[in-house]
Amino acid sequence: MTTEGNAALVRRLEGSTRATLLELLFDVVFVAALALTSTLLTEEHTWSGTAKVLLMLTAIWWTWSLTATTTEFYDPQRRPIQAILMIAMVGSVGMAVALPMVTIGHLLLFVISYVGTHLIRCVILVAALHRQRHRTARERATRFLFWFTVSSVFWVAGALVDSPNWGLWTIAITIDLVASAARYPTPRLGQVPIAQYKRITGHLGERYQQFVILALGDILLLPTLQVSRGGLDSLRITALLCAFATMLLLWQIYAFRAGELVLAAGSNTGRPARLAPYTHLVLVAGVVATAASFERVVNHPTGTTPARLLVLIIGGPTLFVLGRVLFTLLVSAVVPWRRVAWLLLPLLVLPWAGGWPPLLVTATTALALAGHIFVPGGDRETRPGLETKQSDDG
């Protein structure tokens, strides 16, 4: 039985779906952490180092995603939820500070920031909901607490050595991802009911859109900082303009009906709430890789393109579009073939692009992205039976 106090903590479906100012501040803090991740990715010179950066990126993203889900299910205007947002901001700063040094020190800082954010969030929710006698919501929070306690063992164990135990950390992040996909099956409590995933409002779609839009700004921010510190020759300026064009194209590709898909499909299946963290992880990884590529291209626009830089230039936008394709496919059950076709263009030139100047490779990739926008056919990318309010692709 739900009391008046419970209704004050659990979000009402008829309440406002707009993000609060504290949620927007929360996003800005996490986007700053993503920018540091892009810089760290730029400085990595080995494939194993790149994989480690992606693992840390996943941890940062998972913290944002789970906190965004919290503000979807609970009212962000209430003090306990605001406290959770502030704690998540502190955790983001802690993880960001530890990022550049994570292979030689600051291990516990990174782990405590990540594990502490999740465990404290769950404890606050369980305690608050217990006082309010909201059994269903308390059980939901308890399931989350159980699984983050399990994964925390591997996170902490992996940091109690002179260098990170990446094997244990891989197990830990895998537990976090798989437990969520399995709806947090917990002894005596079972899984989170599907009905709770159907209980979403326009707030969730708005939160994901806001974060992606803010994150896309890093694609322009990082090369701008590099250009401002060096010479203003024509090639560097051209690379910066290419970064600007790529940012706008990725924005247009993502923005097309993203929020509409989440809200319309979610009201029937609950799939967006469950799948958005995974598809958007691919999107965010694409943004981070793209920002890292332009940070290097503005400094070295000519010459040949090394293999790692080639992967960043082509792989970043490709990951972003792939994440958008998966989002459309899994949520609306429609294969966006036109996007898939344009996705192949930069991959076709991959065998020869290594001998091209980095600036030419970025221009070719941008051309492929433009095909998503300017070639007609976006109006067919809809779910059967879902009204389409827009006819132009983007």
C-alpha positions as CSV (number, residue, x, y, z in Angstrom):
1,M,0.0,0.0,0.0
2,T,1.4,3.4,-1.0
3,T,1.2,6.3,1.4
4,E,1.2,10.0,0.7
5,G,4.9,10.0,1.6
6,N,5.7,7.4,-0.9
7,A,4.0,9.4,-3.7
8,A,6.3,12.3,-2.7
9,L,9.4,10.2,-3.5
10,V,8.2,8.0,-6.4
11,R,7.7,10.1,-9.6
12,R,4.0,10.6,-10.5
13,L,3.2,9.8,-14.1
14,E,1.1,13.0,-14.4
15,G,3.9,15.1,-13.0
16,S,6.3,17.3,-14.9
17,T,8.6,15.5,-17.4
18,R,11.1,18.4,-17.7
19,A,14.6,17.9,-16.4
20,T,15.5,20.0,-13.4
21,L,18.4,22.4,-13.3
22,L,20.3,20.1,-10.9
23,E,20.0,17.3,-13.5
24,L,21.4,19.6,-16.2
25,L,24.3,20.5,-13.9
26,F,24.8,16.8,-13.3
27,D,25.1,16.2,-17.1
28,V,27.7,19.0,-17.5
29,V,29.9,17.3,-14.9
30,F,29.8,14.0,-16.7
31,V,30.4,15.5,-20.1
32,A,33.6,17.0,-18.6
33,A,34.6,13.5,-17.6
34,L,34.0,12.3,-21.2
35,A,36.2,15.1,-22.5
36,L,39.0,13.8,-20.3
37,T,38.4,10.3,-21.6
38,S,38.8,11.5,-25.2
39,T,42.1,13.2,-24.3
40,L,43.3,10.0,-22.6
41,L,42.3,8.0,-25.7
42,T,44.3,10.4,-27.9
43,E,47.4,9.8,-25.8
44,E,47.1,6.0,-25.9
45,H,49.5,4.3,-28.3
46,T,48.5,0.6,-27.8
47,W,45.4,-1.4,-28.5
48,S,45.4,-2.8,-25.0
49,G,45.5,0.8,-23.6
50,T,42.6,1.7,-25.8
51,A,40.6,-1.2,-24.4
52,K,41.3,-0.1,-20.9
53,V,40.1,3.4,-21.7
54,L,36.9,2.0,-23.1
55,L,36.4,0.0,-19.9
56,M,36.7,3.2,-17.8
57,L,34.4,5.0,-20.2
58,T,31.8,2.2,-19.7
59,A,32.0,2.7,-15.9
60,I,31.5,6.5,-16.3
61,W,28.6,6.0,-18.6
62,W,27.0,3.4,-16.5
63,T,27.1,5.8,-13.5
64,W,25.3,8.4,-15.5
65,S,22.8,6.0,-17.0
66,L,21.7,4.4,-13.7
67,T,21.4,7.9,-12.1
68,A,19.3,9.1,-15.0
69,T,17.0,6.0,-14.5
70,T,16.8,6.9,-10.8
71,T,15.5,10.4,-11.6
72,E,13.0,8.8,-14.0
73,F,11.5,6.5,-11.4
74,Y,11.8,8.9,-8.5
75,D,11.0,12.6,-8.2
76,P,14.2,14.6,-8.7
77,Q,12.6,17.5,-6.7
78,R,12.9,15.5,-3.5
79,R,15.8,15.9,-1.1
80,P,17.0,12.2,-1.2
81,I,17.1,12.2,-5.0
82,Q,18.9,15.5,-5.1
83,A,21.4,14.1,-2.6
84,I,21.9,11.1,-5.0
85,L,22.5,13.5,-7.9
86,M,25.1,15.5,-5.9
87,I,26.9,12.3,-4.8
88,A,27.0,11.1,-8.4
89,M,28.6,14.4,-9.4
90,V,31.3,13.9,-6.8
91,G,31.8,10.4,-8.0
92,S,32.2,11.6,-11.6
93,V,34.8,14.2,-10.5
94,G,36.7,11.4,-8.6
95,M,36.7,9.1,-11.6
96,A,37.8,11.9,-13.9
97,V,40.7,12.9,-11.6
98,A,41.9,9.3,-11.5
99,L,41.6,8.7,-15.2
100,P,45.1,10.0,-16.4
101,M,46.9,8.2,-13.6
102,V,44.8,5.0,-13.3
103,T,47.6,2.8,-14.7
104,I,50.2,4.0,-12.1
105,G,48.2,5.1,-9.2
106,H,44.9,6.6,-7.9
107,L,43.3,3.1,-8.3
108,L,41.3,3.3,-5.1
109,L,40.1,6.8,-6.0
110,F,38.6,5.5,-9.3
111,V,37.1,2.4,-7.6
112,I,35.8,4.2,-4.6
113,S,34.2,6.9,-6.8
114,Y,32.4,4.3,-8.9
115,V,31.5,1.8,-6.3
116,G,30.7,4.4,-3.7
117,T,28.3,6.3,-6.0
118,H,26.2,3.2,-6.7
119,L,26.2,1.7,-3.2
120,I,25.4,5.1,-1.5
121,R,22.6,5.7,-4.0
122,C,21.0,2.3,-3.3
123,V,21.4,2.7,0.5
124,I,19.7,6.1,0.4
125,L,16.8,4.7,-1.6
126,V,16.4,1.6,0.5
127,A,16.4,3.7,3.8
128,A,14.1,6.4,2.5
129,L,11.6,3.9,1.0
130,H,11.7,1.7,4.1
131,R,10.7,4.7,6.2
132,Q,7.9,5.4,3.8
133,R,6.8,1.8,3.8
134,H,6.8,1.6,0.0
135,R,7.5,-2.2,-0.4
136,T,7.6,-2.4,-4.2
137,A,10.0,0.5,-4.7
138,R,12.2,-0.7,-1.8
139,E,12.5,-4.1,-3.3
140,R,13.5,-2.5,-6.6
141,A,16.3,-0.6,-4.8
142,T,17.3,-3.7,-2.8
143,R,17.9,-5.6,-6.0
144,F,20.2,-2.9,-7.3
145,L,22.0,-2.8,-4.0
146,F,22.5,-6.6,-4.0
147,W,24.2,-6.7,-7.4
148,F,26.3,-3.6,-7.0
149,T,27.6,-5.2,-3.7
150,V,28.5,-8.3,-5.7
151,S,30.4,-6.4,-8.4
152,S,32.1,-4.1,-5.8
153,V,34.0,-7.1,-4.5
154,F,35.8,-7.4,-7.9
155,W,36.2,-3.7,-8.3
156,V,37.9,-3.3,-5.0
157,A,40.0,-6.5,-5.3
158,G,41.2,-5.3,-8.7
159,A,42.5,-2.1,-7.1
160,L,44.3,-3.6,-4.1
161,V,47.5,-4.1,-6.0
162,D,50.3,-2.0,-7.4
163,S,48.6,-1.8,-10.8
164,P,45.0,-2.3,-11.9
165,N,43.9,-5.9,-12.3
166,W,42.1,-5.4,-15.5
167,G,40.8,-8.9,-15.5
168,L,38.9,-8.4,-12.2
169,W,37.7,-5.0,-13.4
170,T,36.4,-6.6,-16.6
171,I,34.5,-9.2,-14.5
172,A,33.1,-6.4,-12.4
173,I,31.8,-4.2,-15.2
174,T,30.4,-7.3,-16.9
175,I,28.4,-8.2,-13.8
176,D,27.0,-4.6,-13.7
177,L,25.9,-4.8,-17.4
178,V,24.6,-8.4,-17.3
179,A,22.7,-7.9,-14.1
180,S,20.9,-5.0,-15.5
181,A,20.1,-6.8,-18.7
182,A,18.7,-9.7,-16.6
183,R,16.6,-7.3,-14.6
184,Y,18.6,-7.8,-11.4
185,P,17.5,-11.3,-10.3
186,T,17.9,-11.4,-6.5
187,P,17.4,-14.2,-4.0
188,R,13.9,-14.1,-2.5
189,L,13.0,-11.0,-4.5
190,G,13.2,-12.2,-8.1
191,Q,13.6,-9.9,-11.0
192,V,12.5,-6.3,-11.4
193,P,9.0,-6.6,-12.9
194,I,8.6,-5.7,-16.6
195,A,5.8,-3.3,-15.5
196,Q,8.3,-1.0,-13.8
197,Y,10.2,-0.6,-17.1
198,K,6.9,0.3,-18.9
199,R,6.4,3.1,-16.3
200,I,8.4,5.7,-18.2
201,T,7.5,9.3,-19.2
202,G,8.9,11.8,-21.7
203,H,11.5,12.6,-19.1
204,L,13.7,9.6,-19.9
205,G,13.9,10.4,-23.6
206,E,14.6,14.0,-22.8
207,R,17.4,13.1,-20.4
208,Y,19.2,10.9,-23.0
209,Q,18.8,13.5,-25.7
210,Q,20.2,16.2,-23.5
211,F,23.2,14.2,-22.5
212,V,24.1,13.2,-26.1
213,I,23.7,16.8,-27.3
214,L,26.0,18.0,-24.6
215,A,28.5,15.2,-25.3
216,L,28.6,16.1,-29.0
217,G,30.0,19.5,-28.0
218,D,33.3,17.7,-27.1
219,I,33.8,17.0,-30.8
220,L,34.3,20.7,-31.3
221,L,35.7,21.7,-27.9
222,L,38.8,19.5,-28.0
223,P,40.1,20.5,-31.4
224,T,39.2,24.1,-30.7
225,L,41.5,24.1,-27.7
226,Q,44.3,22.6,-29.8
227,V,43.9,25.2,-32.5
228,S,43.9,28.0,-30.0
229,R,47.3,26.8,-28.6
230,G,49.0,26.6,-32.0
231,G,49.2,28.3,-35.4
232,L,46.1,29.3,-37.4
233,D,47.2,27.9,-40.8
234,S,44.5,27.0,-43.4
235,L,44.8,23.2,-42.9
236,R,44.2,23.4,-39.1
237,I,41.2,25.7,-39.7
238,T,39.9,23.4,-42.3
239,A,40.2,20.5,-39.9
240,L,38.3,22.5,-37.2
241,L,35.5,23.3,-39.7
242,C,35.3,19.6,-40.5
243,A,34.9,18.8,-36.8
244,F,32.1,21.4,-36.7
245,A,30.4,19.8,-39.7
246,T,30.8,16.3,-38.2
247,M,29.3,17.4,-34.9
248,L,26.2,18.9,-36.6
249,L,25.7,15.8,-38.8
250,L,25.9,13.5,-35.9
251,W,23.4,15.7,-34.0
252,Q,21.0,15.6,-36.9
253,I,21.4,11.8,-37.2
254,Y,20.7,11.3,-33.5
255,A,17.9,13.9,-33.1
256,F,15.6,12.4,-35.7
257,R,12.6,10.9,-33.7
258,A,14.9,9.7,-30.8
259,G,12.6,10.9,-28.0
260,E,9.5,9.9,-29.9
261,L,10.7,6.4,-30.3
262,V,11.5,6.1,-26.6
263,L,8.2,7.4,-25.4
264,A,5.9,5.6,-27.9
265,A,7.5,2.2,-27.8
266,G,8.2,2.4,-24.1
267,S,4.6,2.8,-23.2
268,N,3.9,-0.7,-24.7
269,T,7.0,-2.8,-24.1
270,G,9.3,-1.1,-21.7
271,R,12.2,-2.0,-24.0
272,P,13.6,1.6,-24.3
273,A,14.2,1.8,-20.6
274,R,16.1,-1.5,-20.7
275,L,18.0,-1.0,-24.0
276,A,18.8,2.7,-24.0
277,P,21.8,2.3,-21.6
278,Y,23.4,-0.2,-24.0
279,T,22.7,1.4,-27.3
280,H,23.7,4.8,-26.0
281,L,26.9,3.4,-24.6
282,V,27.8,2.7,-28.3
283,L,26.7,6.2,-29.2
284,V,28.8,7.8,-26.4
285,A,31.9,5.6,-27.3
286,G,31.5,7.0,-30.9
287,V,31.4,10.6,-29.6
288,V,34.5,10.0,-27.4
289,A,36.5,8.4,-30.3
290,T,35.4,11.1,-32.8
291,A,36.5,13.9,-30.4
292,A,39.8,12.2,-29.8
293,S,40.4,11.8,-33.6
294,F,39.8,15.5,-34.3
295,E,42.1,16.5,-31.4
296,R,44.9,14.7,-33.3
297,V,43.9,15.7,-36.8
298,V,44.0,19.5,-36.2
299,N,47.7,19.0,-35.1
300,H,48.6,16.6,-37.9
301,P,46.3,17.2,-40.9
302,T,48.9,16.1,-43.5
303,G,51.0,13.1,-44.1
304,T,49.8,9.5,-43.9
305,T,47.2,8.3,-41.4
306,P,48.5,5.8,-38.8
307,A,46.3,2.7,-38.1
308,R,45.1,3.9,-34.6
309,L,44.2,7.3,-35.9
310,L,42.4,5.8,-38.9
311,V,40.3,3.7,-36.5
312,L,39.4,6.7,-34.5
313,I,38.5,8.9,-37.5
314,I,36.4,6.2,-39.2
315,G,35.4,4.2,-36.2
316,G,34.1,7.0,-34.1
317,P,31.3,8.2,-36.4
318,T,30.7,4.6,-37.4
319,L,30.1,3.6,-33.8
320,F,27.8,6.5,-33.3
321,V,25.6,5.6,-36.3
322,L,25.7,2.0,-35.3
323,G,24.4,2.9,-31.9
324,R,21.6,4.9,-33.6
325,V,20.8,1.9,-35.9
326,L,20.6,-0.5,-33.0
327,F,18.4,1.9,-31.1
328,T,16.0,2.1,-33.9
329,L,16.1,-1.6,-34.6
330,L,15.7,-2.8,-31.0
331,V,13.1,-0.2,-30.0
332,S,10.9,0.0,-33.2
333,A,11.6,-3.4,-34.8
334,V,12.4,-1.7,-38.1
335,V,15.8,-2.0,-39.8
336,P,17.0,1.4,-41.0
337,W,18.5,0.1,-44.2
338,R,19.4,3.5,-45.6
339,R,21.5,4.3,-42.5
340,V,23.2,0.9,-42.8
341,A,24.1,1.5,-46.5
342,W,25.7,4.9,-45.8
343,L,27.5,3.4,-42.9
344,L,29.4,1.2,-45.3
345,L,30.9,4.0,-47.3
346,P,33.8,5.0,-45.1
347,L,34.5,1.3,-44.4
348,L,34.9,0.6,-48.1
349,V,37.8,3.1,-48.3
350,L,39.4,1.7,-45.2
351,P,42.0,-0.5,-47.0
352,W,43.5,2.5,-48.9
353,A,42.8,5.4,-46.4
354,G,46.0,4.7,-44.4
355,G,48.0,6.3,-47.2
356,W,45.7,9.4,-47.3
357,P,46.2,12.6,-45.2
358,P,44.1,12.5,-42.0
359,L,42.2,15.6,-43.2
360,L,41.1,13.8,-46.4
361,V,40.0,10.8,-44.3
362,T,37.9,13.0,-42.1
363,A,36.3,14.7,-45.1
364,T,35.4,11.4,-46.6
365,T,33.8,10.3,-43.4
366,A,31.9,13.5,-43.1
367,L,30.6,13.0,-46.7
368,A,29.2,9.6,-45.7
369,L,27.5,11.2,-42.7
370,A,26.0,13.8,-45.0
371,G,24.4,11.0,-47.0
372,H,22.2,10.1,-43.9
373,I,20.8,13.7,-43.9
374,F,20.4,14.8,-47.5
375,V,19.4,11.6,-49.3
376,P,15.6,11.2,-49.1
377,G,14.0,8.3,-47.3
378,G,14.1,9.1,-43.6
379,D,10.3,9.0,-43.4
380,R,10.3,5.2,-43.8
381,E,12.3,4.8,-40.6
382,T,9.3,4.4,-38.5
383,R,7.6,1.7,-36.4
384,P,4.5,0.1,-38.0
385,G,1.5,1.8,-36.5
386,L,3.4,4.7,-35.0
387,E,2.4,8.1,-36.3
388,T,5.2,10.0,-37.9
389,K,5.1,13.7,-37.3
390,Q,8.3,14.4,-39.3
391,S,9.0,13.5,-42.9
392,D,12.6,14.6,-43.2
393,D,15.5,12.5,-42.1
394,G,18.2,13.8,-39.8
